[in-house]
Amino acid sequence: MKFIVSSTYLLKQLQVLGGVISSSNTLPILDNFLFELDENKLTVSASDLETTMSSSLNVESESQGSIAIPARLLLDTLKTFPEQPLTFIIEDNNTIEISSNHGKYALAYASGDEFPKAVALEDPSKTIIKADVLATAISKTIFAAGNDDLRPVMSGVFFQFSTEGLTFVATDAHKLVKYTRSDITANQVAEFIMPKKPLNLLKGILSNDEEVTIEYNESNAKFTFENSELICRLIDGKYPNYEAVIPKENPNKLAIDRTQFLNSVRRVSIFSNKTTHQIRLKIAGSELNISAEDIDYSNKAEERLTCDYQGDDMQIGFNSRFLTEMLNNLTATDVQLEMSMPNRAGILTPIDGLEEGELITMLVMPVMLNA
């Protein structure tokens, strides 16, 4: 088995696949990349048993075979090379030799047969979606997913496909984000919960102009695009009824410049209590007063902003970290915060900057204010 490949081309593909490999694998073989050579086509795979990703590369070769090469060692070596062709040759003593312009390097390899096979999806449903839409949907929602091992369903992003549109939801019970596209539809109704790790991998590698084919059944999902595919196990369980927590009647509406609001919340929150991160919004007329206080250290801050407000005068408390995350994640110039009562969730939506058919709703739970 012998092949020749560009060093930077190989490194670029392997760095993406390296994100799959877990630092604490139960099976030693999973610390390797699987190389499967079929003449000019080299398929490289990485897996942590839950998620398997593979990429196809064009190489110069006339041979076939499959071996597993230590991932960390190979990546560390490739990072040091300038752009040049590298020749990989399998030697008799279970080592693979890499020849560069300047030298030779030998690594021990394992048999490719030991590497776990990726799951084949039986009878999957299929949806095709543009890569930039999927990347946006992931980045707009993933930050709101929880990290609680006791509630695994909330640690992923809920995909809801129907003939009317696509919906992506993430929540950790303190904040919730719902991202909807009515301009893209699926040919049948489907719901599944995607874990964070494969979504973060996808978010980093999807490029704008390609299409992604998503195939899914009860237990697994497969994403195919350009020269790569990613298969992952879905999170098992029923997603909470998120529609029930979104308040429908919100008569108090505050419209404000997003950047100004974000900067103000950031500054004031520096003076808030370090465990609660609580800030107070006091709205009266067209004035928004943002304040925070840390009684233990006698720190306090207050800022006044002008806003466009329709509704009754009110005071409401929020965790500043959640509010900052949400405002940071939006790209709109102006945002609207809708509220009903100080003990009901606030709803943050962008006023402008959305594409046709795109909708974003962010919900943040209030915190009890000290009198």
Steps between C-alpha positions, in 0.01 A plus 500: 500500500650829389361847430618860447308798640553873561600566863276806556199341324528193723554707816194716430275193472651324800466804727124497438478126567719537809211683669309170513766314698431496873781560751382207712420217260395164640642317197868571415426460125287818517817706555577433133387627162374226270659532154317309223670517164335410172746608229461881458243533777605508864223498762607606850267438798498584870255377763415512870228230459223763535617711205686384191625736232678425176647706215608394152828635360654477157847343508749349256492124536438170327458283811229408747485422869389622842706588810457696824764769568550673842316831470692721740843395367395549139343842563800625698731390218292651218474838677877546470523453122490780246288425189654200321407153370527222758538132409343240730632142461409195709807306614514132599552553873154653567624856452403760245777722369437862407758655266527878468746721311733490799463169675318182590271428796368159605181446706356174627154434362213266591285293268206689353271204576514578873339842443127503583276519195272801463129436551298442185167684520207275429201650324591866563293812428682766302512882489730720293599836646747770397821494702487866604142457628601199709812678632290804598236282667768324705686814607177684589380219730788291634609754764164462676523121539560371852790305653303302754577126483182426696290651220672376183214606271573863585870465421436492125320694227148390406447469123135520396435451128161530334339575164451860620857574608798411716531586869808475722466540879745500790438565869661448841182599695636853564512612139349370178566570134269404215624547145251443217527489122171511310677523161642144526282196552538127552292244314377343824469578868799400714645589840835409651750633756857556376789494749727806525830342394405410140321834464813692603700298248250578224482869589875532454525336158187579302573740215232720353429380152457126552197290582478266796296182481365402841382141539352386829311220669401432862854467633755656261549791264734533206618826342655476152663799329771564243758225571411426863240317703420504869291234675396543862277337756201713595408586859229264614192644671208737454574871469303721744201689362680829439194677353333478841765720665494779242253761637247599234366827643778755548354850505819679615731552202843660515691581179865603530831516315661157548865611529420779744291264714768228490785735598294647782408155640866395478625805688236494771532124554863543611353648821242225552510220755750239381270204573166630370628737225173683558422828324183705536314659208269783600291633213288811512388708204782507246773445757669170586696493823749209533651443843691240701620478855731272695408567863786288639761728344303827482535504120222645292440644155216663316451615141217679320412435136228640280274242343169462325261346755131419489349361816472547875795617708677193633807360671639159406821315590711286266821300519739726308699208356195357323398842368854570376524162324173558321571857392845389383348226289268732310620713210208743482546875544190526720340242726166469676450371852140397575383448858175436682587495872820510710466126575437390141762435232615784275508443124784647298464525120695683228308784335711505181777309321307178441486319169172418329336207683731523801371542857691513831334496841711511816350454842670590827364416845492786751668491843327615817594853592593587858278778619 
